[in-house]
Amino acid sequence: MFLHLGKDVIIPKKDIVAILDIRSQSSAITREFLDMARDEGFIVNVSDPGKEKTYVITGNEIYLSPISCTTLKKRSL
């Protein structure tokens, strides 16, 4: 099965490691992880600037989605 993240981006559900709310970046560890991923080019933004609500972490990339964490989790079941 697949999960639609926004715009025209669809990923296999089996590749998802975590679905995190954007507010979780307030943690120092999470912020450091995301900064390193951004520096290395692993972050793919599939939303308009300022509209990001969720981080979806896969084995290869981290997606910024405009769809809420709760909605993505419900869709993934």
C-alpha positions in Angstrom: 0.0 0.0 0.0 1.0 3.6 -0.4 0.6 6.8 1.5 -0.1 10.2 -0.1 1.9 13.0 1.5 0.7 16.0 -0.4 0.9 17.4 -3.9 1.9 14.5 -6.1 4.1 12.6 -3.7 3.2 9.0 -2.8 5.5 6.7 -0.8 5.2 3.0 0.0 3.9 2.5 3.6 6.5 -0.2 4.2 9.3 2.4 3.9 7.9 4.6 6.7 10.0 4.7 9.8 8.2 7.5 11.7 5.5 10.1 11.3 6.3 13.1 13.5 4.5 16.4 14.2 6.5 19.5 13.1 6.4 20.7 16.7 8.6 17.8 17.8 11.6 19.7 16.4 11.7 21.7 19.6 13.6 18.8 21.1 17.4 19.4 20.9 18.1 15.9 19.7 15.4 16.0 17.0 16.5 19.5 15.9 20.1 18.3 15.6 19.0 15.2 13.5 16.9 17.4 11.2 19.7 20.0 10.8 22.1 17.2 9.8 19.6 15.7 7.4 19.0 19.1 5.8 22.7 19.8 5.4 23.2 16.4 3.7 20.2 16.9 1.4 17.9 14.2 2.7 14.9 16.5 3.3 12.2 16.8 0.6 9.6 19.5 1.1 6.3 18.6 -0.5 4.4 21.5 1.0 4.3 25.3 0.4 6.8 27.2 2.6 5.4 27.8 6.1 2.6 25.2 5.6 4.6 22.2 6.9 2.8 20.2 9.6 4.5 16.8 9.6 7.9 15.0 9.1 7.7 11.6 7.5 10.9 9.7 8.0 11.7 6.9 5.6 14.8 4.8 5.1 16.2 7.2 2.5 14.6 10.6 2.9 12.7 12.9 5.3 9.5 14.4 3.8 7.9 17.6 5.0 4.1 17.3 4.5 1.3 19.8 4.7 -1.0 17.1 6.0 -1.4 16.7 9.8 0.3 13.9 11.7 -3.0 12.5 12.8 -4.5 12.4 9.3 -1.4 10.6 7.9 -1.4 8.1 10.8 -5.1 7.3 10.1 -4.4 7.0 6.3 -1.5 4.6 7.0 -3.7 2.0 8.9 
